[in-house]
Amino acid sequence: MAEGIFIFRPAVRELGQKMKTLMAADAQRNELLRELERKNIAIDLAPIEAQSATRIKSDPRYLAPAW
């Protein structure tokens, strides 16, 4: 029994370290995916916002009165 512990302990320790590394990489990947999704939404909204701003600038109802 003791021989098994000495044989497998390094492998188990290495597997544990690799699992920690994989979990950290997964967390980083998830954060990057969230950031990418936020940027994609901003890119999707940019033309709509620009069109709206252009429409407001050209609409005489929104122009400042000439005093």
C-alpha beads as a LAMMPS data file, in Angstrom:
LAMMPS data file: protein, C-alpha beads

67 atoms
66 bonds

1 atom types
1 bond types

-500.0 500.0 xlo xhi
-500.0 500.0 ylo yhi
-500.0 500.0 zlo zhi

Masses

1 110.0

Atoms # bond

1 1 1 0.000 0.000 0.000
2 1 1 2.751 2.458 0.941
3 1 1 4.524 1.692 -2.318
4 1 1 1.410 2.738 -4.243
5 1 1 1.323 6.075 -2.453
6 1 1 4.966 6.758 -3.311
7 1 1 4.409 5.763 -6.920
8 1 1 1.186 7.672 -7.542
9 1 1 1.640 10.750 -5.328
10 1 1 3.818 12.663 -7.862
11 1 1 1.358 11.881 -10.653
12 1 1 -1.603 12.975 -8.547
13 1 1 0.206 16.174 -7.545
14 1 1 1.024 16.901 -11.192
15 1 1 -2.581 16.273 -12.210
16 1 1 -3.743 18.664 -9.500
17 1 1 -1.371 21.358 -10.731
18 1 1 -2.508 20.851 -14.314
19 1 1 -6.147 21.097 -13.219
20 1 1 -5.415 24.417 -11.480
21 1 1 -3.709 25.676 -14.635
22 1 1 -6.635 24.573 -16.801
23 1 1 -9.161 26.178 -14.465
24 1 1 -7.229 29.466 -14.513
25 1 1 -7.031 29.347 -18.320
26 1 1 -10.770 28.648 -18.496
27 1 1 -11.533 31.614 -16.242
28 1 1 -9.326 33.855 -18.380
29 1 1 -11.009 32.575 -21.556
30 1 1 -14.435 33.293 -20.090
31 1 1 -13.421 36.845 -19.190
32 1 1 -12.057 37.406 -22.702
33 1 1 -15.291 36.053 -24.190
34 1 1 -17.347 38.465 -22.059
35 1 1 -15.129 41.371 -23.136
36 1 1 -15.416 40.342 -26.783
37 1 1 -19.202 40.130 -26.490
38 1 1 -19.343 43.657 -24.976
39 1 1 -17.193 44.985 -27.811
40 1 1 -19.302 43.224 -30.441
41 1 1 -22.445 44.794 -28.994
42 1 1 -20.791 48.221 -29.052
43 1 1 -19.773 47.679 -32.678
44 1 1 -23.306 46.583 -33.566
45 1 1 -24.784 49.679 -31.890
46 1 1 -22.309 52.199 -33.331
47 1 1 -24.023 52.619 -36.747
48 1 1 -27.426 52.961 -35.096
49 1 1 -26.129 55.638 -32.720
50 1 1 -24.377 57.466 -35.565
51 1 1 -27.514 57.391 -37.686
52 1 1 -29.576 58.694 -34.785
53 1 1 -27.100 61.498 -34.103
54 1 1 -27.098 62.469 -37.783
55 1 1 -30.868 62.489 -37.852
56 1 1 -31.029 64.725 -34.777
57 1 1 -28.450 67.145 -36.199
58 1 1 -30.358 67.520 -39.455
59 1 1 -33.839 67.817 -37.894
60 1 1 -34.789 71.506 -37.584
61 1 1 -36.796 70.792 -34.428
62 1 1 -33.554 70.062 -32.597
63 1 1 -31.570 73.052 -33.847
64 1 1 -30.925 75.916 -31.466
65 1 1 -32.987 78.981 -32.231
66 1 1 -31.160 81.887 -33.856
67 1 1 -31.627 84.755 -31.384

Bonds

1 1 1 2
2 1 2 3
3 1 3 4
4 1 4 5
5 1 5 6
6 1 6 7
7 1 7 8
8 1 8 9
9 1 9 10
10 1 10 11
11 1 11 12
12 1 12 13
13 1 13 14
14 1 14 15
15 1 15 16
16 1 16 17
17 1 17 18
18 1 18 19
19 1 19 20
20 1 20 21
21 1 21 22
22 1 22 23
23 1 23 24
24 1 24 25
25 1 25 26
26 1 26 27
27 1 27 28
28 1 28 29
29 1 29 30
30 1 30 31
31 1 31 32
32 1 32 33
33 1 33 34
34 1 34 35
35 1 35 36
36 1 36 37
37 1 37 38
38 1 38 39
39 1 39 40
40 1 40 41
41 1 41 42
42 1 42 43
43 1 43 44
44 1 44 45
45 1 45 46
46 1 46 47
47 1 47 48
48 1 48 49
49 1 49 50
50 1 50 51
51 1 51 52
52 1 52 53
53 1 53 54
54 1 54 55
55 1 55 56
56 1 56 57
57 1 57 58
58 1 58 59
59 1 59 60
60 1 60 61
61 1 61 62
62 1 62 63
63 1 63 64
64 1 64 65
65 1 65 66
66 1 66 67
